Amino acid sequence: MVLEGNVLPVDRANVDTDQVIPAFLLTGITSVGLGVHLFKGMPGGLDLLAAHPDASIVVTRENFGCGSSREHAAWALADRGFRAVVAPSFARIFQENAYNNGVAPIVVDAGEIDALMAAPSLKIDLEAETIATSDARVITFALDPLRKRFLLEGGYLDFLANKRDAVRSWLSRSGSTVE
């Protein structure tokens, strides 16, 4: 799977989940419609989005997604059309939520971030684990093998849904049933 898109350069470290989507806007438990609130809690966030309306890949500094462990941050990114976040590091729970919701959390060396932020667009090959810039620079990264499969299948729930028939077949062969 290849993700190609324009870059949203978020030139700051420690962007917490309340900056990604403020808690007072979390009035539901569905992922639909949260993209309109993306980065409303980050100073200059709405201006940044307005300056990059076609962006689908966030490039940022270390510790992205720190703070509260709300899945809404990954939901808001996905709902706004972002398919990947590239950073030197992520808060652990945000990273899990991103994988589970089909938003690729790509970890690269901090020394690569300035060049990636300056790139107008990126081509991320999840299977080959590479990022290519428009000037033909290629950067490698590593994904957890199981979570990589989640991304390739659209997120954890889609991954599980794709296993439903195999589980039913196994249950049938084993004589087990699930109500």
VMD Tcl script that draws the C-alpha trace (Angstrom):
set ca {
  {0.00 0.00 0.00}
  {1.36 3.37 -1.01}
  {0.22 6.59 0.64}
  {0.94 9.64 -1.48}
  {0.04 13.09 -0.33}
  {0.87 16.63 0.50}
  {2.59 17.44 3.78}
  {1.13 19.30 6.73}
  {4.28 20.49 8.56}
  {3.54 20.75 12.30}
  {6.81 22.22 13.54}
  {6.44 21.54 17.24}
  {7.16 18.80 19.74}
  {4.78 17.34 22.32}
  {1.55 17.97 20.42}
  {-0.93 16.50 22.88}
  {-4.31 14.98 22.16}
  {-6.10 18.07 23.48}
  {-4.32 20.11 20.80}
  {-5.27 17.54 18.16}
  {-8.93 17.72 19.25}
  {-9.99 19.56 22.42}
  {-11.84 17.56 25.08}
  {-14.82 19.94 25.17}
  {-15.59 18.94 21.56}
  {-15.82 15.23 22.38}
  {-19.54 14.88 22.83}
  {-20.01 11.53 21.10}
  {-18.54 8.09 20.70}
  {-18.38 7.93 16.93}
  {-15.44 8.69 14.69}
  {-17.54 10.41 12.02}
  {-17.43 14.20 11.82}
  {-14.49 14.83 14.14}
  {-12.19 16.04 11.35}
  {-13.79 19.50 11.39}
  {-12.32 19.97 14.88}
  {-8.80 18.83 14.03}
  {-6.08 21.00 15.60}
  {-8.60 23.46 17.10}
  {-6.73 23.17 20.39}
  {-3.31 23.92 18.90}
  {-2.24 27.56 18.63}
  {-2.21 28.34 14.91}
  {-3.64 24.93 14.07}
  {-6.59 26.13 12.02}
  {-4.38 28.56 10.09}
  {-1.93 25.74 9.40}
  {-4.72 23.55 8.03}
  {-6.04 26.43 5.93}
  {-2.56 26.97 4.46}
  {-2.34 23.26 3.51}
  {-5.92 22.29 2.56}
  {-4.90 19.26 0.49}
  {-2.48 17.77 3.04}
  {-2.92 14.11 3.96}
  {0.39 13.40 5.74}
  {1.39 15.13 8.99}
  {5.12 15.62 9.62}
  {5.93 16.75 13.14}
  {8.43 16.64 15.99}
  {8.81 14.15 18.84}
  {6.19 12.83 21.23}
  {3.16 13.43 19.02}
  {-0.14 12.43 20.64}
  {0.96 12.76 24.26}
  {-1.52 13.68 26.99}
  {-4.90 12.04 27.46}
  {-5.41 8.59 26.01}
  {-8.31 9.46 23.75}
  {-8.91 7.58 20.54}
  {-10.64 10.69 19.20}
  {-7.25 12.15 18.15}
  {-6.70 9.32 15.65}
  {-10.36 9.50 14.63}
  {-10.11 13.24 13.90}
  {-6.98 12.76 11.79}
  {-8.55 9.94 9.79}
  {-11.85 11.77 9.38}
  {-10.00 14.81 7.99}
  {-8.27 12.54 5.44}
  {-4.85 12.11 7.05}
  {-3.43 8.64 6.42}
  {-0.03 9.00 8.12}
  {1.83 10.95 10.79}
  {5.63 11.05 10.52}
  {7.59 11.90 13.68}
  {10.68 10.88 15.66}
  {8.43 9.42 18.39}
  {4.83 9.03 19.50}
  {3.05 8.68 22.80}
  {2.45 4.94 23.17}
  {-1.34 5.05 23.40}
  {-1.69 7.43 20.46}
  {0.55 5.13 18.42}
  {-1.71 2.15 19.19}
  {-4.84 4.17 18.41}
  {-3.34 5.30 15.09}
  {-2.49 1.73 14.05}
  {-5.94 0.54 15.11}
  {-7.68 3.22 13.06}
  {-5.64 2.95 9.87}
  {-3.47 6.05 10.41}
  {0.16 5.04 9.88}
  {2.42 6.25 12.73}
  {5.80 6.43 10.98}
  {8.87 6.80 13.20}
  {11.95 8.33 11.57}
  {15.20 9.71 12.92}
  {14.85 13.26 14.28}
  {17.57 14.36 11.86}
  {15.23 13.64 8.93}
  {12.31 15.76 10.12}
  {13.42 19.15 8.79}
  {13.83 17.78 5.26}
  {10.48 15.98 5.43}
  {8.72 19.11 6.70}
  {10.17 21.08 3.80}
  {8.95 18.54 1.25}
  {5.71 19.56 -0.44}
  {4.62 15.94 -0.77}
  {5.69 12.45 0.25}
  {5.21 8.92 -1.04}
  {5.05 6.38 1.79}
  {5.28 2.72 0.84}
  {4.01 0.79 3.86}
  {5.00 -2.61 2.51}
  {8.55 -1.55 1.59}
  {8.73 0.70 4.69}
  {10.12 3.67 2.78}
  {9.36 7.36 2.41}
  {10.27 9.05 -0.87}
  {10.45 12.81 -1.32}
  {9.82 14.63 -4.58}
  {13.59 15.12 -4.98}
  {14.06 11.30 -4.97}
  {15.43 11.06 -1.42}
  {14.43 7.76 0.23}
  {14.19 7.24 3.99}
  {13.55 3.87 5.57}
  {11.48 3.14 8.65}
  {10.26 0.04 10.47}
  {6.73 -0.96 11.37}
  {5.72 -3.62 13.86}
  {4.89 -6.61 11.60}
  {1.43 -7.33 13.06}
  {0.41 -3.69 13.23}
  {1.65 -3.23 9.68}
  {-0.97 -5.80 8.68}
  {-3.57 -3.73 10.52}
  {-2.62 -0.72 8.39}
  {-2.61 -2.72 5.17}
  {-6.13 -3.95 5.95}
  {-7.55 -0.55 6.97}
  {-7.10 -0.69 10.75}
  {-7.58 -3.23 13.52}
  {-11.35 -3.61 13.23}
  {-11.14 -4.16 9.48}
  {-8.30 -6.62 10.10}
  {-10.54 -8.55 12.50}
  {-13.55 -8.40 10.19}
  {-11.42 -9.95 7.44}
  {-10.75 -12.91 9.76}
  {-14.42 -13.60 10.55}
  {-14.87 -16.38 7.95}
  {-11.65 -18.10 8.98}
  {-12.74 -18.07 12.63}
  {-16.18 -19.43 11.77}
  {-14.57 -22.17 9.68}
  {-12.24 -23.09 12.53}
  {-15.12 -23.14 14.99}
  {-17.12 -25.39 12.66}
  {-14.21 -27.83 12.29}
  {-13.56 -27.87 16.03}
  {-17.22 -28.43 16.92}
  {-17.33 -25.20 18.92}
  {-19.99 -22.57 18.65}
  {-20.20 -18.90 19.52}
  {-23.51 -17.22 20.17}
}
mol new
graphics top color blue
foreach p $ca { graphics top sphere $p radius 0.5 }
foreach p [lrange $ca 0 end-1] q [lrange $ca 1 end] { graphics top cylinder $p $q radius 0.2 }
display resetview
